[in-house]
Amino acid sequence: MVDEMSAALSIARRLPLSSGKGSIPQLGYGVYQCPASKTTATTLHALQAGYRHIDTAGIYRNEHGVVAATTQFLALNPTIPRSSLFISTKFAPHLKGYKAATNAIAQSLSHFRNPLRADDPKLDLPATRPNGVDRSAWPRDPDFETVRTESDGLGYIDLYLIHAPSGTLEERNGAWRAMVEAQQRGEIKHLGVSNYGVRHLRELFEFIAHEESEGRPGGKVEVWQGEIHPWLSRHDVRGFCEDFGIVIQAYSPLVRGQKWGDELLRGVVERTGKSEAQVLIRWSLQMGFVPLPKSEKNERITENADVFDFELTDDELKLLDTGKYEPCTQWDPTVWTH
Ligand SMILES: NC(=O)c1ccc[n+]([C@@H]2O[C@H](COP(=O)([O-])OP(=O)(O)OC[C@H]3O[C@@H](n4cnc5c(N)ncnc54)[C@H](OP(=O)(O)O)[C@@H]3O)[C@@H](O)[C@H]2O)c1
């Protein structure tokens, strides 16, 4: 397995994690807003196209679909080890505190350890769609059949993130403590936070130091996930992550398609002959981030991984690192003050 940042940029590239106990595949595939039944087929396609890292969440209601696809993929490819795959999931923002996190981890773990068959009605859960579009009736791929293994499915969660800094500081710290305990039990390999601002990160670091001073394991923030793309540079959080060796997962790397045709991308698209989506993903990779492009279309999933035959120049990297603050999602929890 390629395990160093210095390794050539390729679909196999993995970034080392600061615990020193593993690495994360640099290109990820995100499944927000994919209904579980659809997620199974698209995730399987992504794995076949070479992605090794999938980003899901409790609140996306499609962990089942991701696990069904990954276990199917492993069964179809017996020479590919479980350890080459990396699945992130998250503690939902509406849940708060130690007890809720303990329960949420148990629920995610049960999804990871009990892959469903493709005809299981649980795979038909409608995905979370804030815009109100219900895709619960999305047709299943009739050729797809999940293999029920005799093993414990995926066995463990590769990365567990607090989805957003909701609740009080005490509740956030409680959730973190539940994650550390699950890590001690071998249920989770790596820990991180999503949508945390610098203030939230500092508070968490203080809590970790406090736990360690009391003789308890504090855990390590190995990954930060947040919205980052040329219209949202986040130099503050990036600086913090760099100082502490925290890997950055960049969500909405395609700006949700809201910037197609924007003149910022035009010159690079013309020079490289690649699509705007490919330029944005390549920028994210060359910046050292872990982009999580999402698509429900197989041809786009393939296109988004076809980014290893061209390179952006240093000038182009700088040009796209604009310093702008224009979130494309409807929320920015990094600025929450409670
Ligand atoms: N932690 C958090 O709070 C958080 C928040 C947001 C996202 N995320 C993670 O990040 C992932 C990606 O973010 P996102 O879903 O917000 O947005 P995104 O990846 O920036 O954009 C997805 C949109 O781009 C379209 N698209 C994908 N590839 C394309 C291509 N090659 N050409 C044209 N259009 C293309 C998709 O449409 P089709 O699907 O129709 O192809 C979809 O509408 C999520 O799935 C999730 O895993 C995390």
The ligand as an ORCA input file, in Angstrom:
! r2SCAN-3c Opt
* xyz 0 1
  N     -19.729     16.883      7.135
  C     -20.674     17.578      6.541
  O     -21.402     18.369      7.168
  C     -20.855     17.451      5.054
  C     -21.633     18.386      4.371
  C     -21.763     18.259      2.989
  C     -21.129     17.209      2.327
  N     -20.392     16.299      3.013
  C     -19.718     15.154      2.333
  O     -19.088     15.600      1.140
  C     -19.649     14.946      0.009
  C     -19.668     15.843     -1.227
  O     -20.299     17.069     -0.968
  P     -21.689     17.505     -1.627
  O     -22.485     16.290     -1.847
  O     -22.214     18.577     -0.754
  O     -21.304     18.214     -2.979
  P     -20.293     18.079     -4.223
  O     -19.587     16.788     -4.211
  O     -19.511     19.336     -4.268
  O     -21.301     18.149     -5.450
  C     -22.231     17.170     -5.714
  C     -23.071     17.644     -6.889
  O     -22.259     17.725     -8.069
  C     -22.834     16.904     -9.089
  N     -21.707     16.283     -9.814
  C     -20.876     15.335     -9.366
  N     -19.918     15.048    -10.267
  C     -20.169     15.830    -11.339
  C     -19.543     15.983    -12.581
  N     -18.456     15.289    -12.919
  N     -20.055     16.882    -13.465
  C     -21.158     17.616    -13.145
  N     -21.797     17.517    -11.953
  C     -21.301     16.636    -11.053
  C     -23.720     15.914     -8.373
  O     -24.807     15.518     -9.165
  P     -25.166     13.960     -9.438
  O     -25.196     13.262     -8.105
  O     -26.510     14.044    -10.096
  O     -24.079     13.462    -10.341
  C     -24.206     16.718     -7.188
  O     -25.309     17.522     -7.569
  C     -21.058     14.544      0.497
  O     -21.638     13.532     -0.288
  C     -20.733     14.104      1.913
  O     -20.127     12.826      1.910
  C     -20.228     16.413      4.366
*
